[in-house]
Structure formats: C-alpha cells, structure tokens
Amino acid sequence: MTYRYRPDVLARLETHGIRPRPTTRPEVVREFVNDLYRYEIRRLRARLLRGEFPKHTYHARVVALRDKYSVLALRPPEFLE
C-alpha cells in the first residue's frame, strides 16, 4: 500500500530529519516522532537536574519543545492527504 503525506506534514517531519517513503505507514512515522520527543524531553529533564539552567525556565523550554514537535498533535490518518 502507498500513502500520500500532506506537504505541510512532510515539511515538519523534515525538520527532524524524517523522510517517510510512500510505503511507510503513518502510524510508524508518528511512533518514531513520539520516540524522538520523549528522548528530548528526558534529556531536557536530565539537564535541569544537572543544574544546566534555572528551574524557572524549564516550563518555557518544555513548551518550546512541544511546539517543535507540533506534528504530534495530529493523528496518523491526518498525516495523509
């Protein structure tokens, strides 16, 4: 089966270095993006615990990270045209 991804979704995925093939299921793509997000959020938390930045800036950093991964707000079928 082949899938046609929306151009805006492809552009957002490209910012993370993800280029799904037409045969890649959208569920697999979303899971991969979610894994990247979870890795980055855990890394951010570890940096906070190491004292690399003030605690009062943590919330803003989490929001920025969430915005960076805004494609996760879509369900897998919404990745497609």
N, C-alpha and C positions, 0 to 999 in steps of 0.2 A: 504494500500500500504506500502511496506517496501523499505527502502533506504540503500544503501551500501556507507558509508562515506569513503573517502580516508584516509589511515592510517596517512599521514602527517597532514591532516586537524584535525583528531581526536587528535593527539598529541598537536597541537597548541591550540585546544579548551580546552584540559585537563589543560593547564597552567592557565586557567581562571575558572577551576572547572566545566566546562560544559561537560557533557557526554550525547550526544543525543542518544535516543533509535532508533532502526531501523525504527520505525514508525513515528519519528519526521521529519517533513518537513524541508528541508534545509532553506527555507525562514524564518521559525520561529527561527531557530538557528541563522541565520545572524542578524535578528532583535534584538535578545537578546544580542548578542555580541556588536552590534552597541549601544544599550542602555547602556551597561556597559562602553563602550568607552566614550560616551557622559557624563556619570556621572563622570568618572575620569577626563576628560578634564575640566569640570566645577569646579570640586574640585581643580584641579591644578590652575585654574584662580583665585579662591577664595583665595587660599594660597598666590598667587602673590599679590593680593590686600591687604592682611593682612600683607604683608612685611616679609613673612617667608623665602624668598630667594631673591637674587638680580635680578632685571629685566633683566639684560643682560644674565642670564642663562635660561630664560623662553623658548626661541626658542629651545635650546638643549633638554630641558625637554619635550617639545611638540613632537619633533622628536623621542625621546626615547619612548614616549607613543604610537606614531603612529607605531613604529616598534614592540612594544609589542602586538599590535592589527593588525598585518600584515594579518591575515586571512580576514580582511575586504576588502582587495584588490581583493578578489575572488567574483565572482557572485555566487548565491546559487547553480546553476547547477554544478559549478566547485568544490563544496564540495564533490561531489559524484564520485565514480569510473566509 
